[in-house]
Amino acid sequence: MSRFPLHQIQSSQEPSLRDLVTEILDKGAESQEGKKALALLVERWKDTQLPDRSILKPNKTGEPAYEIQFTGSPESPSPLSYFDEIHPADGLKVLKIHHHQRSGIGIPLLAIRENTHRESLEKYFPPEVITRPLTAVFQAGPAHQGNQRIFIRLLCPLRQENLLHQGKLQPLAADFSTPWAAALSRTGKLRQSAVLDMLTGTPKREPQLYLMEAYDPRKEPLIMIHGLLSSPLAWANLSNDLWADPEIRQRYQIWHYLYNTSAPALYSARLLRAQLKQLRSLLDPEGDDPAMQQTTLVTHSMGGIIGKGLVVRPGDAFWRAAFTQSPASLKLSPTDRAVLEDAFEWEPDSSIHRIIFICTPHRGSAFADNPIGRIGSWLTKPPTPFQEFFKRVSAANPGAFTPEYAALGRGKLDSVSALSPRQPTLRILADLPFPEDVETHSIIGNRGREGPLEQSSDGIVPYTSSHLENASSELIVPTGHGAFHHPAALAEIRRVLKLR
């Protein structure tokens, strides 16, 4: 039984599958009644677990048998068997996000699959549930061995915009928002973990990159990285709105990165670099998919620090600041040495060509040093693997850390204190230049207050910290630190994503 408040038919009123087919043929597949009957037919067919191809026998002499065949698309040939539930899209209420629909041929459906890791790729899908938009299209075919042939195509509107119908190319009907609404209805634990995981060294959710739609080798990944005390849920409205934009929908596929915001940003960046490498090898082992050649990041707050950590080449700048010894002189296991080198002298991700920074504290925030920030730092517990790693390095190499980085050896550097303007990591990162082929854009909040920009702030991050001298564009939005929710910021994100 679905967990969602989906439309249900009373058993006493349920028409048979054959009755539904007859109604579609009598009323017309594109009539209102025909579309409703088609949606119920697909839902009931899935509930009864009939195969993709079956024959519905006649009720009485003289009636034709219906030979029903379900098909998908070349990219998704058997959605009927892949998904656990399929429901009419109009049976799910869309709350807290805009409801984006498109009129056209067919009837929109909501497809649901429980993520039990039945396939290896599902590690990279949200554990709560896998949801997708589908559209059912009905077509009566010629008779076959005395049977009336019926073809029902289940198509994904994220991949197919139009359909040839009666000799004309017409839009495919779609509901882009019910998959987001259905997924959001299961995210109660994720909402809690954004704060609670800050208080423990063993968070319930490990850092993970999630595909929010089926992988498309033709679409550029659009990776969204949330900020401090947040989660990918922050991107629900934006993701939903971007699916509704045909130009963006056809060009990008949306991925979200969830990380433990108790850890310093560059630790989370290292984990993301590793996951991107693993995911690309899984999705594109030959390395020739157009989708894998370019990547865009949309980042908020501390997520912007992570984003920059993916694209710059640090050389030995961080190593010289953190250690009193050369890498070769440290006593380390081969595994720890590899981790340490990747943490301080990494190679940038050359596929990332554009980053949108939203209220990013490139030069830190004084909030980290005020009483509230100090309390937050005291309460924050970085993930245990992070703490244990640097404690292990310190124990094997006494005096290896410089005074500025001694907290690493004690396992006490957390995400809040790491955002202090006095923290040397931020100063080094802020001074590292972006590669020439990486385009940057800034969206900065000033709370709508008058006065010099240089003296403004979004309430958390001052303008002087968010500003990038050589950014391709900079938009000031009259709102606070959550600027990506503002309509002007949403319009700017769409504008930038449509640049070539």
C-alpha positions in Angstrom: 0.0 0.0 0.0 1.3 3.4 -0.9 2.3 5.8 1.9 1.0 8.7 -0.1 -2.5 10.2 -0.1 -3.2 8.8 -3.6 -6.5 8.5 -5.3 -8.2 5.1 -4.5 -11.3 3.6 -6.1 -13.8 1.9 -3.8 -13.7 -1.8 -4.5 -17.5 -2.0 -5.0 -17.1 0.5 -7.9 -14.0 -0.8 -9.5 -14.4 -1.5 -13.2 -12.6 -4.4 -14.7 -9.5 -3.9 -16.8 -11.5 -4.9 -19.8 -14.2 -2.3 -18.9 -11.5 0.4 -18.7 -10.1 -0.5 -22.1 -13.6 -0.4 -23.6 -14.3 3.0 -22.0 -11.0 4.4 -23.5 -12.0 3.1 -27.0 -15.5 4.4 -26.7 -14.7 7.8 -25.2 -11.4 8.4 -27.1 -8.0 8.1 -25.6 -7.5 11.9 -25.5 -10.9 12.7 -24.0 -11.0 13.6 -20.3 -12.9 10.4 -19.5 -10.5 8.3 -21.6 -7.4 9.7 -19.9 -8.8 9.0 -16.5 -9.7 5.5 -17.5 -6.1 5.0 -18.9 -4.5 6.2 -15.6 -6.7 3.7 -13.7 -5.9 1.0 -16.1 -2.2 1.4 -15.7 -2.5 1.6 -11.9 -4.7 -1.5 -11.7 -2.5 -3.4 -14.2 0.5 -2.7 -11.9 -1.4 -3.6 -8.8 -2.4 -7.0 -10.3 1.2 -7.6 -11.4 0.2 -8.7 -14.9 3.1 -9.1 -17.4 3.9 -6.4 -19.9 1.9 -8.3 -22.5 -1.4 -10.0 -21.8 -4.8 -10.8 -23.4 -8.0 -9.7 -21.8 -10.6 -12.3 -22.8 -14.1 -11.2 -24.0 -17.0 -11.4 -21.5 -19.5 -12.7 -24.1 -19.7 -14.0 -27.6 -19.0 -11.5 -30.3 -16.7 -9.3 -28.3 -13.1 -9.0 -29.3 -10.3 -10.0 -27.0 -7.9 -7.2 -26.1 -4.2 -7.9 -26.6 -2.5 -5.4 -24.3 1.2 -4.6 -24.7 3.1 -2.1 -22.4 6.2 -0.6 -23.8 8.7 2.1 -22.6 11.3 4.0 -24.4 14.8 3.0 -25.7 16.3 4.6 -22.5 13.7 2.9 -20.2 12.3 -0.1 -21.9 10.3 -1.7 -19.0 9.1 0.9 -16.5 6.1 -1.3 -15.6 8.4 -3.9 -14.1 11.0 -1.5 -12.7 8.7 0.5 -10.5 6.9 -0.9 -7.5 3.9 1.5 -7.8 2.4 3.6 -10.5 -0.5 6.0 -9.8 -2.4 8.8 -11.5 -0.5 12.0 -10.9 -3.7 13.9 -10.1 -4.2 11.7 -7.0 -1.3 13.3 -5.1 -1.6 16.7 -3.5 1.4 18.9 -4.2 2.2 20.9 -1.0 4.9 23.5 -0.2 6.2 23.6 -3.8 4.8 24.9 -7.0 2.8 22.5 -9.0 4.2 22.4 -12.6 2.2 20.6 -15.2 2.1 20.5 -19.0 -1.0 19.8 -21.1 -0.6 17.4 -24.0 -0.9 13.9 -25.3 -1.4 11.2 -22.7 -2.0 11.2 -19.0 0.6 12.0 -16.3 1.5 9.3 -13.8 3.7 9.1 -10.6 6.1 6.1 -10.6 7.5 4.9 -7.2 10.3 2.4 -6.5 11.4 1.5 -3.0 15.2 2.0 -2.8 16.4 -1.4 -1.5 19.6 -1.3 -3.6 18.4 -4.0 -6.0 20.8 -2.4 -8.5 24.3 -1.1 -7.8 23.5 2.4 -9.1 20.8 2.8 -6.5 23.4 3.6 -3.9 23.4 7.0 -5.7 19.6 7.4 -5.5 17.9 8.8 -2.3 17.3 6.0 0.2 13.9 7.4 1.1 12.4 6.5 -2.3 13.0 6.7 -6.0 10.2 8.7 -7.8 9.8 9.6 -11.4 7.3 11.3 -13.7 5.8 9.1 -16.4 3.2 9.7 -19.0 0.9 6.9 -20.4 -0.1 7.1 -24.1 -2.8 4.8 -25.5 -2.8 3.6 -29.1 -5.2 1.1 -30.7 -3.4 -1.1 -33.3 -4.6 -3.4 -36.1 -6.3 -6.7 -35.3 -3.9 -9.6 -34.6 -5.2 -13.2 -34.9 -8.7 -11.9 -34.1 -7.6 -9.8 -31.1 -7.9 -6.0 -30.8 -4.3 -4.9 -30.2 -3.7 -2.1 -27.7 -0.3 -0.5 -27.1 0.3 1.5 -23.9 3.5 3.5 -23.9 5.0 4.7 -20.6 7.3 7.6 -21.4 9.4 9.9 -19.2 8.7 13.6 -19.9 12.2 14.5 -18.6 13.5 12.8 -21.7 10.8 13.3 -24.2 9.1 16.6 -24.9 6.9 15.9 -27.9 5.1 13.0 -29.5 3.9 12.4 -33.1 0.1 12.2 -32.8 -2.3 12.1 -35.8 0.5 13.3 -38.0 1.4 16.3 -35.9 4.2 16.8 -33.4 2.5 17.6 -30.1 3.6 18.1 -26.5 3.7 15.1 -24.2 1.5 15.7 -21.1 3.5 15.9 -17.9 3.4 16.5 -14.2 6.9 17.5 -13.1 6.1 18.2 -9.4 4.3 15.1 -8.1 7.7 13.1 -7.9 9.2 15.8 -5.8 6.1 16.0 -3.6 6.0 12.2 -3.1 9.7 12.2 -2.2 9.4 15.1 0.2 6.6 13.3 2.0 9.2 10.8 3.3 11.9 13.1 4.4 11.1 13.6 8.0 14.2 11.9 9.3 16.4 13.8 6.8 15.0 17.1 8.1 15.9 16.2 11.7 19.4 15.0 10.7 20.5 18.4 9.4 20.7 19.6 13.0 21.0 16.5 15.0 24.0 15.1 13.0 25.9 18.2 14.1 25.8 17.0 17.7 27.3 13.6 17.2 30.5 12.1 15.7 28.5 9.2 14.2 25.8 10.8 12.0 23.0 8.7 10.8 23.5 9.7 7.2 26.9 9.4 5.6 28.0 12.0 2.9 26.5 10.9 -0.4 26.0 12.2 -3.9 22.4 11.5 -5.1 21.0 11.4 -8.7 17.6 12.9 -8.6 16.6 11.5 -11.9 17.6 8.6 -14.1 21.1 9.1 -15.6 21.1 10.5 -19.1 24.4 10.3 -21.0 23.4 13.4 -23.0 22.7 15.8 -20.1 25.2 17.9 -18.1 25.2 17.2 -14.3 23.9 20.1 -12.3 25.2 19.4 -8.7 23.6 21.3 -5.9 25.6 21.6 -2.6 23.7 22.9 0.5 25.0 25.0 3.3 25.7 24.7 7.1 22.9 23.2 9.2 21.1 22.2 6.0 20.5 19.3 3.7 19.5 18.7 0.0 15.9 19.5 1.1 16.9 23.2 0.8 16.9 22.7 -3.0 13.4 21.2 -3.3 11.8 24.3 -4.6 14.6 25.2 -7.0 14.9 21.6 -8.3 11.2 21.4 -8.9 11.2 24.8 -10.7 14.1 23.8 -12.9 12.4 20.7 -14.1 9.6 22.9 -15.2 11.9 25.0 -17.5 12.1 23.2 -20.8 15.5 24.6 -21.8 17.1 23.7 -18.5 15.3 20.3 -18.3 16.6 19.3 -21.7 20.2 20.4 -20.9 20.8 19.4 -17.3 20.2 16.4 -14.9 19.9 17.3 -11.3 22.2 15.8 -8.6 22.3 16.7 -4.9 25.2 16.3 -2.5 24.4 15.5 1.2 27.3 16.0 3.6 27.7 16.2 7.4 27.9 20.0 8.0 29.8 19.4 11.3 33.0 18.7 9.3 35.2 21.3 7.8 34.3 22.1 4.1 37.5 20.8 2.6 37.0 17.4 4.2 33.5 17.2 2.6 35.1 18.4 -0.7 37.5 15.5 -0.6 34.7 13.0 -0.1 32.7 14.5 -3.0 35.7 14.4 -5.3 36.1 10.7 -4.6 32.4 10.0 -5.1 32.3 11.8 -8.4 35.2 9.8 -9.6 33.5 6.5 -8.6 30.2 7.5 -10.0 31.6 8.5 -13.3 33.5 5.2 -13.7 30.2 3.4 -12.9 28.0 5.5 -15.3 30.5 6.0 -18.1 33.3 3.4 -17.9 34.5 4.3 -21.4 34.7 8.0 -20.5 33.0 9.2 -23.7 29.5 10.3 -22.5 28.8 14.0 -23.4 27.3 14.3 -19.9 30.6 13.5 -18.2 32.6 16.3 -20.0 31.0 19.3 -18.3 29.5 19.9 -14.9 27.9 22.9 -13.3 27.6 23.6 -9.5 25.0 25.5 -7.6 26.2 26.2 -4.1 24.9 27.9 -1.0 27.0 29.2 1.9 29.5 26.6 3.1 28.6 24.6 0.0 30.4 27.2 -2.0 33.6 26.5 -0.1 33.2 22.8 -1.0 32.6 23.8 -4.6 35.7 25.9 -4.8 37.6 23.0 -3.2 36.7 20.9 -6.2 38.2 23.1 -8.9 41.3 24.8 -7.6 44.9 23.4 -7.5 46.4 23.9 -4.1 49.9 22.7 -4.7 51.6 22.6 -1.3 49.9 25.7 0.1 47.8 23.9 2.6 50.6 21.4 3.5 53.0 24.2 4.3 50.4 25.9 6.5 49.4 22.8 8.4 52.6 20.7 8.8 56.0 21.4 10.1 57.4 18.4 8.2 57.5 17.3 4.6 55.1 14.6 3.4 57.9 12.1 2.9 59.2 12.5 6.5 55.8 11.6 8.2 55.2 8.2 9.6 52.0 7.0 7.9 50.5 3.8 6.6 50.1 3.7 2.8 46.3 4.2 3.2 46.7 7.2 5.5 49.4 8.7 3.3 47.1 8.6 0.3 44.3 10.2 2.2 46.5 12.9 3.6 47.9 13.8 0.2 44.5 13.9 -1.3 43.3 16.1 1.6 46.0 18.7 1.1 47.4 18.4 -2.4 44.5 17.2 -4.5 44.0 17.3 -8.2 41.1 19.5 -9.3 38.0 18.2 -11.1 38.5 19.4 -14.7 34.9 18.7 -15.8 33.5 21.6 -13.7 33.2 24.6 -15.9 30.7 26.8 -14.0 29.9 27.6 -10.3 27.1 29.7 -9.0 28.0 30.9 -5.5 25.1 32.0 -3.2 26.0 33.8 0.0 29.3 32.0 0.2 31.7 33.0 3.0 34.9 32.9 0.9 36.7 34.9 3.6 34.8 33.6 6.5 32.1 35.0 8.8 32.5 36.8 12.1 29.4 34.9 13.2 31.8 31.9 13.8 33.7 34.0 16.4 30.7 35.6 18.3 29.2 34.0 21.4 26.5 32.1 19.4 29.2 30.8 17.0 31.4 29.7 19.9 28.5 27.8 21.5 27.8 26.2 18.1 31.5 25.2 17.8 31.4 23.8 21.3 28.3 21.7 20.5 29.5 20.6 17.1 31.2 17.2 16.8 33.0 16.4 13.5 32.4 13.0 12.1 34.4 10.3 14.0 36.5 9.2 10.9 37.7 12.8 10.5 38.6 13.1 14.2 40.3 9.7 14.4 42.3 10.1 11.2 44.0 13.3 12.4 44.5 12.0 15.9 46.2 9.0 14.4 48.5 11.2 12.3 49.3 13.4 15.3 50.1 10.4 17.6 52.5 8.9 15.1 54.1 12.2 14.4 54.4 14.4 17.5 54.7 18.1 16.7 53.8 17.5 13.0 51.1 20.1 13.0 51.7 23.9 13.1 50.2 25.8 15.9 47.5 27.2 13.6 46.5 23.6 12.8 47.1 21.9 16.1 43.3 21.5 16.5 43.5 18.9 13.7 45.7 16.7 15.7 43.4 16.9 18.7 40.4 16.2 16.5 38.7 19.5 17.5 38.5 21.4 14.2 34.8 21.7 13.3 32.8 23.3 10.6 31.8 26.4 12.6 35.3 27.3 13.8 36.6 26.5 10.3 34.5 29.4 9.0 36.2 32.0 11.2 37.9 34.8 9.2 41.0 34.0 11.3 41.1 30.4 10.2 44.2 30.0 7.8 42.4 27.5 5.5 39.9 30.0 4.4 42.6 32.6 3.7 44.6 30.2 1.7 41.6 29.0 -0.3 40.4 32.5 -0.9 43.7 33.4 -2.4 43.9 30.4 -4.7 42.9 31.5 -8.3 40.1 29.8 -10.2 41.2 28.0 -13.4 40.7 30.2 -16.4 38.1 27.8 -17.8 35.9 27.9 -14.7 33.2 30.6 -14.9 32.0 31.9 -11.6 28.8 33.8 -10.7 27.8 35.3 -7.3 24.4 35.9 -5.8 24.7 37.9 -2.5 22.0 39.1 -0.1 22.1 42.6 1.5 18.7 42.4 3.4 17.5 45.3 1.2 19.3 47.9 3.3 20.7 51.1 1.9 24.3 52.1 2.2 27.6 51.0 0.6 27.8 47.4 -0.5 31.1 47.1 1.2 29.4 47.6 4.5 26.4 45.3 3.8 25.7 41.7 4.9 23.1 39.0 4.4 22.9 38.7 8.2 25.5 35.9 8.4 28.1 36.6 5.7 29.3 40.2 4.9 29.5 41.3 1.3 33.3 41.6 1.5 33.4 37.9 2.2 31.0 36.8 -0.5 32.3 39.1 -3.3 34.6 37.6 -5.9 36.7 40.2 -7.7 36.7 38.4 -11.1 33.2 36.8 -11.1 31.5 36.8 -14.5 28.4 38.3 -12.8 27.2 39.4 -9.4 23.6 40.0 -8.3 22.7 41.7 -5.1 19.4 40.4 -3.7 17.3 42.4 -1.1 17.1 39.4 1.3 19.0 37.5 3.9 21.3 34.5 4.0 18.7 32.2 2.3 18.9 34.3 -0.8 18.3 31.3 -3.2 14.7 31.3 -2.2 14.2 34.9 -3.5 12.5 35.3 -6.9 15.3 37.5 -8.2 17.8 34.8 -7.3 15.8 32.1 -8.9 15.6 34.1 -12.1 19.3 34.7 -12.0 20.1 31.0 -11.5 17.9 30.2 -14.5 19.7 32.9 -16.6 23.1 31.6 -15.8 22.2 28.0 -16.5 21.0 29.0 -20.0 24.4 30.6 -20.9 26.4 28.8 -23.5 
